[in-house]
Amino acid sequence: MKIVFINTLYHPNIMGGAERSVQYLAEALVKEGHKAVVISASEKNVCEAQDVNGVKVHYLSLKNIYWPFKKRSNPMFLKPLWHLIDIYNPWMVRYIKEIIKAEKPDIVHTNNLMCFSPLVWSEIKKLSIPIVHTIRDYYLLCPKCTMFDKYSNCEKQCLICKGYSFPKIYFTKFVDAVVGVSNYILEKHLSLGAFKGAKHSTIYNAYENKRYYKKSKSDQGLRLGS
């Protein structure tokens, strides 16, 4: 089986757990004899796909007004425009569609879609390829992806989040199956009308940490903090 994974970032561009989990899953499938292809965003223009531990990785240069993962914060007045383009980004979707046509996968597994746009689901559906999506954050419900404001979790969407999420939730109708990394995050999306008609289940994040730590020879025991 050939699987195309779509995730915002991929090795060596690692910001959080999603990138590690997707990499672990892709490489595990390769070990099982399947073919794994990853499409991720990049600040730099990479012309050719690269092999990363047996996984074919396409790094696509982001077509938006700025790269959102710089250490310096971007101007506040540009952020609404960036998010509007991100909701409906035909330039990124066109590149993804060309790659999927060339790769001819049996299934497409989408993950974090920031930088790519939920529009990609409707275009993949036109190719008659099954789509599985894993919900790893609140990107579809909140422009900050966190549903967290100041010092507490948001119990419900504010008007701004509703405005940004409405078109994103519309595109979820093209997804065949959805997976939540927790029951809570899955039910939150379903309760707000996302992924209607899609099969759904919960699969917790999988990641194998290959780093090993030597035991201390000290008799003082383990100390955390200062």
Secondary structure, DSSP 8 states (H G I E B T S, - for coil): -EEEEE-S--TT---SHHHHHHHHHHHHHHHTT-EEEEEEEESS---S-EEETTEEEEEEE--SSS-TT-SS---GGGHHHHHHHHHS-HHHHHHHHHHHHHH--SEEEE---TTT-THHHHHHHHTT--EEEEE-SSTTT-TTSS-EETTEE-SS--HHHHHHHHHHHHHGGG-SEEEESSHHHHHHHHHTTTTTT-EEEE----------------TT------
